Amino acid sequence: MHQPIPGHQMTYQQQKQPHRETLVVAKDYLAVKQQPKIMVLFGTEQLLFSDKIKKINMFDWVQERMLVITTEHLYNIKKNKIKRKIAIVKIGGVSKTVQPGRGEFTIHVPSEREEIIEILKNRFLEKLSLNLPIFGIERPNLKEFTTTEKDAKRGQNRFPPIQFRIKTEDILRESDTQLGKQEIIDNSFTVLDDYHGIAQLRSQQFQESKNFEETEDDDEEPDEYDTPNQDSSARATMRAGGKLIFTKKQDSVKLQDFVIKKMVGKGTFGKVFLVQNQHTQKIYAMKCIRKDVIIDNEQFDNIKLEKDILYNIEHPFIVGMDYVFQNDFRIYFIMNFIKGGELFRHLVKVKRFNEEQARFFIVQIAIALGHLHSKNILYRDLKPENILFGDDGYLFLADFGLAKLVTKNELANSFCGTAEYLAPEMLIGSGHDHTVDWWALGILLYEMMVGIPPFFHRNKHRMYFLIKESQVNFPDPIKHGIEVSPVAKDLIKKLLDKNRKKRLGSQGDVSEILAHPFFQGVDIEKIMNKQIQPPYYPEIGDDLKYFDQKLTGREDFAESVIDESNLKLIQQNQHIFRQL
């Protein structure tokens, strides 16, 4: 869907004259004709129209693009490159909103997909005398349905569940095919049937997620944002200085005051370093975020919200931030360093927590989520990897990259989160509110006590089906050697109600959840003041014991190269970072 940027209407005038071809008066609002690097893309085609539009993608992210119409094609241009090219003769129609004051429109382009599928179906039938199964997927991006070589080696596949099959696509009428039999077998599956295998796979996934070595598949391109630069280092970049945007401290501090000790994390937007204030000797975690990556992924609003949460929210169970710096090319979040590492690392180590431990942990996370909800913030990415252990045995909620600020009664529609923690309404796309976090809390409690998530499956899309359709199954004390009390089962079932409007927490939010009998006898005030002795302590000797040794063992702190085109991109969009 597209929306014109206010300023002038996206129209062009037509002057009709008898017995002559329609003449179109060009509307070159962006002066594209004076930009040779763009004009060369169109060859001999005559430019009719150019303007900026706001492209709204499937995640409701607003992306600014250049729209160009020539005598032959419609172009979507980004950074002087063609992102999409549509022949005008192939356009099947245009839908536009008729609401006053709105300018959204959608261009419909019939594709050759159906013709290709028909050829494959008929050839498959000729060779095997069987129907080629056609699966209907509710999302336009099908990359996650591609099984890679690494998936196959792990025994995983991304084949869609049989329930997604479109039977009306069949050429032959089937009665009792092999696929039909599999459907019966699959429907009897529960996550506990392969408990030990799934527990081992979860551990393997954790190790791989912390592996610094290249994890991309061989046939995929490397991360363009992470090419090492031997002539530029993180230390050198910091020595160049940066502007202090926010600080909670009264002291005068500069970016150069922080000395890098180790690298402790690495992600899409940059790297995380262990740094020390050379004047106070206090240790921090410093998150370096590249501006060109933010611009290219249209993530400024998300980064700003993450900054606002980390900087403004003071809470005993939410990671805080003391300083924010920025220079021409990067943003620096300087946050409290939490020594105990991720909850997931501890869960993998101990396999599962007993009920007392799980209750102690889950009440802290519930309180933290409730505090965010009171500020109209949806967290949306609860999982053991985003919960950190303090050296005092208490927990901290971290990583607010998927958080969203909403108005009262507003439903969010973005598809985001981690597969095994996604709520049914997220998968269905019916809109979600604060109860999406309470669903994830139920998944977390189950995984803490059982050792695996309740709907986990090696096939991600089978897992999606289980999330939407399957009931929660609990382990058998004799068969599995795991006992979950009736009161814990009741809490988990009520948190995992597939109807968000009936889910525990839908009416009274965190107070409704903490009123459940599972928390009977818990002194919330003492928990908040950290006056209760934790039932589990992380064994912390080395500050970096619970961080990836492949990262912490590195001595070179080379930052990624920002090439010339991305430097220009930053310079052209530097004004947006003034809002930070």
C-alpha positions in Angstrom: 0.0 0.0 0.0 1.2 3.5 -0.7 0.5 6.9 0.6 1.5 10.2 -1.1 3.6 12.6 1.0 1.6 15.7 1.7 2.4 18.7 -0.4 0.7 18.1 -3.7 -1.6 15.5 -5.2 -0.2 12.5 -7.0 -2.0 13.3 -10.3 -0.9 14.3 -13.8 -2.9 16.3 -16.3 -4.0 15.0 -19.5 -4.9 17.2 -22.6 -7.0 15.3 -25.1 -7.1 16.4 -28.7 -9.1 14.9 -31.4 -7.4 12.2 -33.6 -4.2 12.4 -31.6 -2.6 10.3 -28.9 -3.1 11.5 -25.4 -0.4 14.0 -24.3 0.8 13.8 -20.7 2.3 16.8 -19.1 5.2 15.6 -17.0 5.2 16.3 -13.2 8.8 16.0 -12.2 8.4 17.1 -8.5 11.8 15.6 -7.5 13.7 17.1 -10.5 14.8 13.6 -11.6 15.6 14.9 -15.0 18.5 16.8 -13.5 19.8 13.6 -11.8 21.8 11.6 -14.5 22.4 8.6 -12.1 18.6 8.1 -12.0 17.7 9.0 -15.5 20.2 6.4 -16.9 18.0 3.7 -15.3 15.1 4.5 -17.7 17.0 4.2 -21.0 15.0 5.9 -23.8 11.7 6.0 -21.8 10.2 9.4 -21.3 9.7 10.5 -17.7 6.1 11.5 -16.9 6.0 11.7 -13.1 8.3 11.7 -10.0 7.4 12.2 -6.3 8.1 10.8 -2.9 5.6 8.3 -1.5 5.3 6.4 1.8 5.2 2.7 1.2 3.5 0.7 4.0 4.7 -2.9 4.2 3.2 -6.0 5.7 4.6 -5.1 9.2 3.0 -1.6 9.0 6.4 -0.1 8.7 6.3 3.2 6.8 9.1 3.3 4.2 9.8 6.5 2.1 10.4 5.7 -1.5 10.7 7.6 -4.9 7.9 6.8 -7.3 8.7 7.4 -11.0 6.3 6.8 -13.9 7.7 6.7 -17.4 6.0 6.1 -20.8 6.5 2.4 -20.3 7.0 1.5 -16.6 6.3 2.4 -13.0 9.4 2.4 -10.8 10.1 2.1 -7.1 13.5 3.8 -6.6 15.6 3.7 -3.5 19.1 5.1 -3.2 19.4 5.5 -7.0 18.6 1.8 -7.5 15.4 0.2 -8.9 13.7 -1.7 -6.2 10.7 -2.7 -8.4 9.8 -2.1 -12.0 6.2 -2.7 -13.3 5.3 -2.5 -16.9 2.2 -0.3 -17.3 0.6 -2.8 -19.7 0.7 -5.4 -16.9 -1.1 -3.3 -14.3 -4.4 -5.0 -13.6 -6.0 -2.1 -11.7 -5.7 0.3 -8.8 -7.6 0.5 -5.6 -7.7 3.8 -3.7 -9.3 4.9 -0.5 -12.4 7.0 -0.9 -12.2 8.4 2.6 -11.9 12.2 2.6 -8.4 13.5 3.3 -6.7 10.2 2.7 -4.4 9.3 -0.2 -3.6 5.5 0.1 -3.7 3.4 -3.0 -2.7 -0.1 -4.1 -1.6 -1.1 -7.5 -2.7 -4.6 -8.6 -0.2 -6.6 -10.8 -1.3 -10.0 -12.0 1.7 -12.4 -11.9 2.8 -15.5 -13.9 2.8 -17.5 -10.7 -0.5 -19.3 -11.4 0.7 -20.4 -14.8 3.9 -21.8 -13.4 2.1 -23.7 -10.7 -0.3 -25.2 -13.2 2.6 -26.5 -15.3 4.3 -28.1 -12.3 1.0 -29.7 -11.1 0.4 -31.3 -14.5 3.9 -32.5 -15.0 4.0 -33.9 -11.4 0.8 -35.8 -12.2 2.2 -37.2 -15.4 5.3 -38.5 -13.8 4.0 -39.9 -10.5 0.2 -40.2 -10.9 -0.1 -38.1 -7.8 -1.3 -34.6 -6.9 1.4 -32.1 -6.3 0.5 -30.8 -2.8 -0.1 -27.0 -2.9 0.0 -25.3 0.5 -1.7 -22.0 1.3 0.4 -19.7 3.4 -1.1 -16.6 5.1 2.1 -14.5 4.6 3.7 -12.9 1.5 7.2 -13.7 2.6 7.9 -17.5 2.2 11.6 -17.5 3.0 11.0 -19.1 6.4 9.4 -22.1 4.6 12.7 -22.9 2.9 14.6 -25.8 4.5 18.4 -25.1 4.4 21.2 -27.6 4.4 21.9 -26.7 8.1 18.3 -27.3 8.9 18.4 -30.7 7.3 21.6 -31.6 9.2 19.9 -30.7 12.5 16.9 -32.9 11.6 14.7 -29.8 11.1 12.5 -29.0 8.1 10.3 -26.1 7.2 7.7 -28.0 5.2 4.3 -26.6 5.9 1.9 -28.6 8.0 -0.6 -30.7 6.2 -3.4 -28.6 7.5 -2.2 -25.8 5.2 -2.8 -27.9 2.1 -5.3 -26.4 -0.4 -7.3 -29.5 -1.5 -9.1 -27.6 -4.2 -5.8 -27.3 -6.1 -5.8 -31.1 -6.6 -6.3 -32.5 -10.1 -7.0 -36.0 -8.9 -9.5 -36.7 -6.2 -7.7 -38.4 -3.3 -9.1 -40.9 -0.9 -6.4 -42.4 1.3 -3.1 -41.0 0.2 0.1 -41.1 2.1 -0.4 -37.4 2.9 -3.8 -38.2 4.3 -2.4 -40.8 6.6 0.3 -38.4 7.8 -2.4 -35.9 8.7 -3.8 -38.4 11.2 -0.4 -39.2 12.6 0.6 -35.5 12.9 -2.6 -34.6 14.7 -1.8 -37.1 17.5 1.6 -35.5 18.1 2.3 -33.6 21.3 5.5 -31.8 22.2 6.2 -34.3 25.0 6.4 -37.3 22.6 9.9 -36.1 21.7 10.8 -34.4 25.0 14.5 -35.4 25.1 15.1 -34.7 21.5 13.5 -31.2 21.7 15.4 -30.4 24.9 18.6 -31.3 23.1 17.6 -29.2 20.1 16.8 -26.2 22.2 20.3 -26.5 23.8 21.8 -26.7 20.3 19.9 -23.7 19.1 21.2 -21.7 22.1 24.8 -22.6 21.3 24.4 -21.8 17.7 22.7 -18.4 18.5 25.8 -17.5 20.6 28.3 -18.7 18.0 30.3 -15.8 16.6 31.4 -17.7 13.6 29.5 -17.2 10.3 26.1 -18.7 10.7 24.6 -17.8 7.3 23.9 -20.5 4.9 26.5 -21.0 2.2 24.1 -19.8 -0.5 23.2 -16.6 1.2 25.1 -13.3 1.0 27.2 -12.2 4.0 25.9 -9.3 6.1 26.7 -6.2 4.2 26.9 -4.2 7.4 29.6 -6.3 9.0 32.7 -6.3 6.7 35.8 -5.9 8.9 37.8 -2.7 8.5 41.4 -3.2 9.4 42.1 0.5 9.4 39.2 1.5 11.7 38.6 0.3 15.2 35.9 0.9 17.8 38.4 2.5 20.0 39.5 4.9 17.3 35.8 5.8 16.5 35.2 6.5 20.2 38.3 8.7 20.5 36.8 10.9 17.8 34.2 11.7 20.3 30.4 12.1 20.3 27.7 14.4 21.5 26.2 13.5 24.9 22.4 13.4 24.3 21.2 12.2 27.7 22.7 11.5 31.1 21.2 10.5 34.5 24.4 11.5 36.2 25.5 14.9 37.4 29.1 14.3 36.4 30.6 15.7 33.2 31.4 12.7 31.0 32.6 12.3 27.4 32.4 9.3 25.1 36.2 9.2 25.2 36.0 8.5 29.0 34.8 4.9 28.3 37.5 2.3 27.6 36.6 -0.8 25.7 37.5 -4.0 27.5 35.8 -6.8 25.6 33.1 -7.5 23.0 30.1 -9.3 24.5 27.5 -9.2 21.8 26.9 -8.8 18.1 23.6 -8.2 16.2 22.0 -6.7 13.1 22.4 -3.1 14.1 25.9 -3.2 15.6 28.0 -4.6 18.5 27.9 -4.6 22.3 31.1 -4.0 24.2 32.1 -4.2 27.9 33.4 -0.7 28.7 34.8 1.0 31.8 34.5 4.6 32.8 38.2 5.4 33.4 37.4 8.0 36.0 34.8 6.1 38.2 36.1 2.6 37.2 32.4 1.5 36.8 31.7 -1.2 34.2 29.0 -0.7 31.6 27.6 -2.5 28.5 27.9 -0.2 25.5 25.6 -0.8 22.5 27.0 0.7 19.2 24.3 1.2 16.6 25.1 2.2 13.0 23.0 5.0 11.6 23.0 3.7 8.0 21.6 0.4 9.2 18.8 2.2 11.1 18.0 4.2 8.0 18.1 1.3 5.6 15.8 -0.8 7.8 13.4 2.1 8.7 14.0 1.4 12.4 14.5 5.0 13.8 11.2 4.9 15.6 12.1 1.6 17.2 15.5 2.7 18.2 14.1 5.9 19.7 11.5 4.0 21.7 14.1 1.6 22.9 16.2 4.6 24.1 13.2 6.2 25.7 12.4 3.0 27.6 15.9 2.3 28.8 16.6 5.9 29.7 13.3 7.0 31.3 12.1 3.9 33.1 13.5 3.3 36.5 12.5 -0.2 37.7 14.2 -2.9 39.8 13.6 -5.5 37.1 14.3 -3.5 33.9 17.8 -2.8 32.6 18.6 0.9 33.0 20.7 3.2 30.9 23.0 6.0 32.2 24.2 7.7 29.0 23.4 8.2 25.3 25.9 9.5 22.9 25.9 10.0 19.1 28.4 11.1 16.5 28.1 11.5 12.8 27.8 7.7 12.1 26.8 5.9 15.2 24.6 6.0 18.3 25.9 4.7 21.7 23.7 3.3 24.5 25.7 3.0 27.7 23.8 0.7 30.0 24.2 -1.1 33.3 26.2 -4.2 32.8 24.4 -7.3 34.2 27.0 -10.0 35.0 24.8 -13.1 35.3 24.1 -13.4 31.6 20.9 -14.7 30.0 18.3 -16.7 31.8 18.4 -19.1 28.8 22.0 -20.0 29.5 21.1 -21.0 33.0 18.0 -22.9 32.0 20.1 -24.9 29.5 22.6 -25.7 32.3 20.0 -26.8 34.9 17.5 -28.3 32.4 14.5 -26.9 34.4 13.7 -24.9 37.6 11.7 -26.2 40.4 8.4 -24.5 41.2 9.7 -22.3 44.0 12.5 -21.0 41.7 10.1 -20.6 38.7 7.6 -18.6 40.9 10.3 -16.3 42.2 11.5 -15.6 38.6 8.1 -15.3 37.0 6.7 -12.8 39.5 9.6 -10.4 38.7 8.9 -10.6 35.0 5.2 -10.2 35.5 5.8 -7.0 37.6 8.2 -5.6 34.9 5.7 -6.3 32.1 2.9 -4.7 34.2 5.0 -1.6 34.7 5.6 -1.3 30.9 1.9 -1.8 30.3 1.1 1.0 32.7 3.2 3.2 30.4 1.2 1.9 27.3 4.2 -0.1 26.1 3.9 -3.6 24.6 7.1 -5.6 25.1 6.4 -8.3 22.5 9.6 -10.3 22.7 9.6 -12.1 26.0 11.9 -15.1 26.0 14.7 -16.5 28.2 17.3 -14.9 26.0 16.0 -11.4 26.8 16.0 -11.9 30.6 19.3 -11.2 32.4 20.5 -12.5 35.8 22.0 -10.0 38.2 24.7 -11.2 40.5 22.2 -10.9 43.4 20.0 -13.6 41.9 17.3 -11.2 40.7 16.3 -10.7 37.1 16.3 -7.9 34.6 14.1 -7.5 31.4 16.3 -6.3 28.5 16.2 -5.7 24.7 13.3 -3.5 23.8 13.9 -3.6 20.0 10.4 -4.9 19.3 8.5 -2.9 21.9 5.7 -0.7 20.8 4.0 2.4 22.2 0.2 2.2 21.8 -2.8 4.3 22.8 -5.6 3.0 25.0 -7.5 0.2 23.3 -5.3 0.3 20.2 -4.5 -3.0 18.5 -1.0 -3.4 17.0 -0.7 -5.4 13.8 3.0 -6.0 13.2 4.2 -9.6 13.0 7.2 -9.9 15.3 8.6 -12.0 18.1 10.2 -15.4 18.5 8.5 -18.4 16.9 7.9 -20.6 20.0 6.7 -17.6 22.0 4.2 -16.1 19.4 0.6 -15.8 20.5 -2.2 -17.1 18.2 -3.5 -13.6 17.4 0.0 -12.7 16.2 0.0 -15.7 13.8 -3.6 -15.0 12.6 -2.9 -11.3 12.2 -6.1 -10.3 14.0 -4.3 -7.6 16.0 -2.8 -7.8 19.4 -2.7 -5.8 22.7 -1.0 -6.2 26.1 -2.3 -9.7 26.5 0.3 -10.9 23.9 2.9 -10.4 26.7 0.8 -12.5 29.1 0.7 -15.3 26.6 4.5 -15.2 26.4 4.6 -15.3 30.2 2.7 -18.5 30.2 5.1 -20.0 27.6 8.0 -18.9 29.8 6.6 -20.4 33.0 6.0 -23.7 31.2 9.5 -23.7 29.7 11.0 -22.9 33.1 9.2 -25.8 34.8 9.2 -28.4 32.0 12.4 -27.5 30.1 10.9 -27.0 26.7 8.2 -24.7 25.3 4.7 -26.2 25.2 4.1 -26.0 21.4 7.7 -26.5 20.2 8.2 -28.4 17.0 11.2 -29.0 14.7 9.0 -27.8 11.8 8.3 -24.1 12.6 5.1 -24.1 10.7 3.8 -27.2 12.4 4.6 -25.3 15.6 2.5 -22.4 14.4 -0.4 -24.8 13.8 0.1 -26.2 17.4 0.1 -22.7 18.8 -3.2 -21.9 17.1 -5.0 -25.3 17.5 -3.4 -27.5 20.2 -4.2 -27.6 23.9 -1.5 -27.4 26.5 -0.1 -30.8 27.4 1.7 -31.4 30.7 4.4 -34.1 31.4 3.5 -37.3 33.2 5.3 -37.5 36.5 6.1 -41.2 36.0 6.9 -41.2 32.3 8.8 -38.0 32.2 9.8 -37.6 35.8 8.5 -34.0 35.8 5.7 -32.9 38.1 3.8 -29.7 37.6 1.4 -28.8 40.5 -2.4 -28.3 39.7 -2.2 -24.6 40.7 0.8 -24.1 38.3 -1.1 -25.9 35.5 -4.1 -23.7 36.1 -2.1 -20.5 35.8 -0.4 -21.7 32.6 -3.7 -22.7 31.0 -5.3 -19.4 31.8 -2.3 -17.5 30.5 -2.4 -19.6 27.3 -6.0 -19.1 26.5 -6.1 -18.7 22.7 -8.8 -16.1 23.1 -6.9 -12.9 24.1 -10.2 -11.4 25.5 -10.5 -14.3 27.9 -6.8 -14.6 28.7 -5.7 -14.0 32.3 -4.6 -10.4 32.5 -7.0 -9.2 29.9 -9.1 -7.3 32.4 -6.9 -6.3 35.3 -3.4 -6.7 33.8 -0.7 -7.6 36.2 -2.8 -7.3 39.4 -5.2 -10.0 37.9 -2.2 -12.3 37.3 -0.6 -11.8 40.7 -4.0 -12.5 42.4 -3.8 -16.1 41.1 -3.4 -18.8 43.8 0.0 -19.7 42.3 1.4 -16.5 43.9 -0.3 -17.0 47.2 2.1 -16.2 50.0 4.4 -14.2 47.8 5.3 -10.8 49.4 5.3 -8.5 46.4 6.7 -5.6 48.4 9.7 -7.6 49.6 10.3 -8.9 46.1 10.3 -5.3 44.8 12.7 -4.2 47.4 14.9 -7.3 46.8 14.6 -8.4 50.5 13.9 -12.1 49.8 16.8 -14.5 49.4 16.7 -15.9 45.9 16.3 -19.7 45.6 18.9 -19.7 42.8 22.2 -17.8 42.4 24.3 -17.6 39.3 27.9 -18.6 40.1 29.8 -15.4 39.2 33.5 -15.3 39.5 34.6 -13.9 36.2 32.6 -10.9 35.0 32.3 -12.6 31.6 31.7 -16.2 32.6 28.1 -16.2 31.2 29.0 -14.5 27.9 30.1 -16.0 24.6 33.8 -16.8 24.9 34.2 -16.6 21.1 33.3 -12.9 21.5 35.0 -12.1 24.8 38.2 -13.7 23.7 38.7 -11.4 20.8 41.2 -8.7 21.1 40.5 -6.8 17.8 37.5 -4.5 18.1 37.3 -3.6 14.4 34.0 -1.9 13.6 32.3 -2.6 10.3 33.0 -0.5 7.2 30.6 2.2 6.3 31.1 2.5 2.5 30.8 5.7 0.5 27.2 5.2 -0.5 26.1 4.5 3.1 28.1 7.6 4.3 26.1 9.7 1.9 22.9 8.0 3.0 23.7 9.0 6.6 24.5 12.6 5.6 21.3 13.0 3.7 19.2 11.7 6.6 21.2 13.2 9.5 18.3 15.5 10.4 16.1 12.6 11.7 18.6 11.9 14.4 18.1 15.3 15.9 14.8 13.9 17.2 16.7 11.3 19.3 
